Amino acid sequence: MTRKIGVLLGSFRRAAFTRSVADAAIAQLSDNCEASIWALDELPLFNQDYDDDGATPPQWAAFREQVAAADAVLVVTPEYNRSFPAVLKNALDIASRPAGENRWAGKPGAVISVSPGRIGGALANQHIRQPLAFLGISVLQQPELYISDVASLLDADGHLSDERTLRHLKDFITAFEDLIG
Ligand SMILES: Cc1cc2nc3c(=O)[nH]c(=O)nc-3n(C[C@H](O)[C@H](O)[C@H](O)COP(=O)(O)O)c2cc1C
């Protein structure tokens, strides 16, 4: 049976390192997984009034359905100011509501953090685990994956090409698929 995996990116910058890593992660998934990168950057900012007024934005409604239909979620994120970017928090909030309709609950998840700096987005990676746990997502605990100095790991076309990192990524994705079951 095909398992649907929603990929939540923390950056939609045109040449995002995050995207390069996400593409490499998706490429490691086995054939019975179908991954799609969700357009979190098209989601209007959360405001409960939209739901309360019966004016739920269509992008929210479609996103909530996407989340409900997914078997698992993979977060690939940079670190912004020692935490994770707002685009991710907005998405988590939107599909957690209206109250009592949390679409995230019970899904397996995994987190990869990415940085051109030296600590691999470790604080973003740790911070996002807090809302993910609260939302009932079972997050892969081991192995962890913090990708530092990411610019040095890409080839001239922006593809992740560093062999050691690709091996870590493979181990990570294998463990994630085991968690999904
Ligand atoms: C608002 C902002 C805050 C940032 N804060 C951090 C940080 O706390 N830690 C870090 O390693 N890099 C930080 N950076 C640098 C990002 O790691 C870098 O811009 C990276 O390229 C962003 O990921 P992307 O290439 O996927 O867009 C920050 C960048 C921005 C724009």
The ligand as a Tripos MOL2 file, in Angstrom:
@<TRIPOS>MOLECULE
LIG
   31    33     1     0     0
SMALL
NO_CHARGES

@<TRIPOS>ATOM
      1 C1         15.6530   35.5550    9.6350 C.3       1 LIG1
      2 C2         16.8720   34.6570    9.5830 C.ar      1 LIG1
      3 C3         17.3920   34.1540   10.7520 C.ar      1 LIG1
      4 C4         18.4820   33.2660   10.7110 C.ar      1 LIG1
      5 N1         18.9150   32.6880   11.8760 N.ar      1 LIG1
      6 C5         19.8070   31.6550   11.8160 C.ar      1 LIG1
      7 C6         20.0880   30.8690   12.9780 C.ar      1 LIG1
      8 O1         19.5830   31.0940   14.0620 O.2       1 LIG1
      9 N2         20.9460   29.8210   12.8250 N.ar      1 LIG1
     10 C7         21.5330   29.5070   11.6320 C.ar      1 LIG1
     11 O2         22.2810   28.5380   11.5720 O.2       1 LIG1
     12 N3         21.2770   30.2560   10.5130 N.ar      1 LIG1
     13 C8         20.4150   31.3020   10.5900 C.ar      1 LIG1
     14 N4         20.1080   32.0260    9.4530 N.ar      1 LIG1
     15 C9         20.8350   31.7440    8.2170 C.3       1 LIG1
     16 C10        20.1540   30.6070    7.4460 C.3       1 LIG1
     17 O3         20.6620   29.3750    7.9340 O.3       1 LIG1
     18 C11        20.4510   30.7620    5.9770 C.3       1 LIG1
     19 O4         19.8920   31.9640    5.4900 O.3       1 LIG1
     20 C12        19.9250   29.5660    5.1800 C.3       1 LIG1
     21 O5         20.3880   29.6770    3.8580 O.3       1 LIG1
     22 C13        18.3980   29.5230    5.2180 C.3       1 LIG1
     23 O6         17.9480   28.3000    4.6960 O.3       1 LIG1
     24 P1         17.5530   28.0990    3.1340 P.3       1 LIG1
     25 O7         18.8450   28.1340    2.3540 O.co2     1 LIG1
     26 O8         16.9140   26.7750    3.1120 O.co2     1 LIG1
     27 O9         16.6500   29.2370    2.7610 O.co2     1 LIG1
     28 C14        19.0530   32.9300    9.4730 C.ar      1 LIG1
     29 C15        18.5220   33.4820    8.3030 C.ar      1 LIG1
     30 C16        17.4440   34.3150    8.3470 C.ar      1 LIG1
     31 C17        16.8640   34.8310    7.0570 C.3       1 LIG1
@<TRIPOS>BOND
     1     1     2 1
     2     2     3 ar
     3     2    30 ar
     4     3     4 ar
     5     4     5 ar
     6     4    28 ar
     7     5     6 ar
     8     6     7 ar
     9     6    13 1
    10     7     8 2
    11     7     9 ar
    12     9    10 ar
    13    10    11 2
    14    10    12 ar
    15    12    13 ar
    16    13    14 ar
    17    14    15 1
    18    14    28 ar
    19    15    16 1
    20    16    17 1
    21    16    18 1
    22    18    19 1
    23    18    20 1
    24    20    21 1
    25    20    22 1
    26    22    23 1
    27    23    24 1
    28    24    25 2
    29    24    26 1
    30    24    27 1
    31    28    29 ar
    32    29    30 ar
    33    30    31 1
@<TRIPOS>SUBSTRUCTURE
     1 LIG1         1 GROUP 0 **** ****
